[in-house]
Amino acid sequence: MSRAAPSLPRRTVGLRLALLVAAGALVAGATQALAGERTPVVIELYTSQGCASCQPASRVLGEFAREPGVIALTFPITYWDYLGWKDAYALPAFTARQRAYASLRGERQVFTPQAIVNGEPSMIRSDRNSLERALRRARATSPIQVPVRSWEEGDRICVDVGASTGPDTKAELWLLPVMRRRRIAIGGGENKGQVFDYINVVRGMHRIGPWTGHAAHFEVPRHAAQVADADSYVVVLQGGNEGRPARILGAAKAPGF
């Protein structure tokens, strides 16, 4: 079953992946904007090596990660580390990010596995059909479309962000180092003896700079993406700030992602 965080009252969510669905669609970065490609959608999966239901959720995420236009990311959280196994990839910043999303919904409860789509809330079931409907909805409802283009020049990562075509004119541009794949054996806790297969694990968040609704160019050293075990990266344009994340307005993957 899904498990609620220990600091708050527990509840059974059932064997489902709770998804928070965005109202806003994204425009592909030029590195991936091929003719006929779908408008991308960003899925954030909050997971833990100490959660018995998280490996099935990771497999679902892996299926959608192969679909055109889907940017699927794993965010390991820390609040199950006390159960006998410390998650090797969990970061306190990801736990805080998940709690911030819950706060925006007016909720005190967080749990795993949980996913957030395009940074905005709307609960649905976790079966594949429901998720497909959610992704179609996210692509179809597009109050703002901000193109994001990412490429590399020498030792720099370059990013072009287009102008706003809607009411959103303030956001932050983030660089997310990503570890594409990893298999790890679990030595304790609820999943002792199991092997976890990870997809697109985020290894940190680097703030590139603010965006004010106008077309803008950004550059960041490539070493900013070369942290921990990261072997790729994603660039995300998101409203709000680190403490109060809001709608994701645009995103682009690294070349070859």
N, C-alpha and C positions, 0 to 999 in steps of 0.2 A: 504494500500500500504506500501511498504518498505519506510523507511525514512532515508534521509542522515543526517549526523551530522550537527548541527547548525553553527559551525564555518567555514563551507565550503559551496560552492554553492549546492543547493538542486537539486536532480534529482529524477524522478519517476522510480523505479526499477520494479514496478508491484508486484503482490502478488506472489512473489517467494522468495525462500531462496537461496542467492548467495553462491555457494560453491567453495572453493579453494581446488583443489584436489592434493594429493601428488603423486609424481612419485615413492616414495619409500614405500615398504611394511614393516611390522614389524614382528618380531618373538615373539610368545607368551611367557610370563613368565611361569615358572614351576607351579605356582599356578593355571594356567588355561590351560596348554598345554596338553590337553587330545588328545588321538589318533584320527586323522581325523578332529580336530578342525581347522577352517580357520585361516589364518594369520591375526592377529588383525589389525584394522584400528582405528585411533583416530580422532574423530570428535569434534571440538570446536565450539559451537554455541554462538555467541555474540548477546545478547538480552537485553531487558529493560522492566520494568513494565510500562513505559510510551510510549511504541510502540504498536500501534493497531494491527500490523501484527505479533507480536512476539509470541503470544499464539498459533496460528496455527503452527508456526515453531517449537515450543516446543513439540507439539503433534507428529509432524513428527520425531523429535529427539527421543522421547520416544518409537516410533515404532522400530526404528533401534537399540536403546539401548538393546532391547530384543534379538537381533540377535547374534549368536555365533561369537566371534571374533571382535565385535564392542565395542569400549570404547567411549561412548558418554558423553560429558561434556558441562555444561552450564557456560558461562562467562558473568555475568551481567555488563553492562557498565554504566557510570555516565552521559553522555552528554545530556540525556533527562530529568534529574532531575528538570530542570527549568520549565517544562511544567505543574506543579501543583501537582506532586506526586514524592517523592524521593524514588528511588528504594531501597528496604530494604537490598539487597544483593550486590549492585554494589560496585566495588572497582576501584579507580583511576588506579591501576596497570593493570587492565584488559582493560581499555580504552587505556592506553599507549601500551599495547600488540597488540591490534587490529590495532592501528595506525602504529605500527612498521611493521606489516604484509603488510599493504597498501603501506608503503614506499618501501618495498622490491619489490613490483609490479610496482613501479614508479608512484603510484597514490596518490593524496591528499585526495580523497574522502573515507569516511567510512560511513557505514549505518547499520541499523538493520532491519530485522534479517540477519545476515551473519554467515556463517560457514566456517571453514577451516579444511581440511582433511589432516592429517599427516604433517601439517606445510608447505605445498607447494601449489603454485597457479595454477589454471586452472578453468575458469568460466564454470559452467553448470547450467541448469535449476534445479528447486527445486522439480519437481514432483518425485514420488517414483521411476519410471522406470529410470530416469536420474541418480538419486542417486545410485541406484543399479549398474548401469553401471560404475559409478565413483568408487564405492567400489571395483568392480571386477578389474578395471584398477589399482587401488592402490595396490591390492594384487598381481597382475600379474607382474607388473614392479618393480623389487626389486634389484636395484644396490647395496644395502647393507642390510644385515640382522644381527641384533644384538640381541641375546637373553637376556632377562631381567627376573630375578627370584626374587620374593619378598616373605618373610615369617616373622613370628614374634617369638622372643625368649624372654620371660620375659617382661621386660620393653623396649625392643629394636625392631626396625624394621630393618630387615636385607635384603640387596639387593645384588645379584650377577649379574654382567654385563659381557657378553661374549666378545670375541675379535672381532675386525673388520674383515669383509671378503670383504671389498670394499675400496674405496678411502677415506671415511670419518673416520678420526682418532681423531677428537676433538669434544667434546660435553659436555654438562652440565647435571647432573642428578638432577631431581626435584621431590620433594614430594608435591603432591597436595591434601590437605584435601578436602573431598567431603561430602556434605549433600545430601543423596540419594534421598529423596522425601520431598516435602513441598507444602502445599496449602496455598495461601494467598489472602485475599480480598483486592482489590484495591479501595482506598478511594478518589482518585482524578485523574485529567488528562484525557487523551483520553480514558482510560480504566476504568473510575469510575464506580463502581457497579459490575464489573466483578471479577471473581475468577481465579487466575492463579494456574496451577498445574505445579510444577517444578520437573525436573529430573536431578539428579547428578550435583548439583550446586557446583562449585569450590569456596572454602572459603578462599583461600590464596595460595601462592606459596613459598615453602621453598627449597632453594638451598642446596642439599646434598653435592655436590662436583664435580670436573672436572673428565672427562674420556678421556684417551689419546689413545684409540684404542686397549689397551690390556685388557685381562680379569682382572676384579677387584672386590673386595668385599667392600661394604659400610655398615655402621650402623648409625642409627639415633634414638634418644629417641622417644618412642611412643607418648609422649606428644606433639611432633612437629605436629602430625596429629590431635590432640585433641583441635582444635581451633573453636571459634564461635559455630555454630550448627553442625559442621562436625561429621559424624558418620562412615566414612570410608575414604579411600584414594586411590590414583592412583600414581604410580611411572612412570615418563616419562624421557627418554633419548633424548635430543634435541640438535641439532647443533646450532651454534651461541651463543648468550648470552641473558641476560634478555632484553637488549635494542634492539637487532637485532635477534629475533628468526628465526631459519632456519628449515631444515628438521627434523622431528621426526624420530629417528632411532630405538627406542624400547620403550616398555611400559609393565607394569604389574599392575594388580588390587590387592587390598587387599584380603586376604582370606575371602570368603563369599560375595564378592562384586557382 
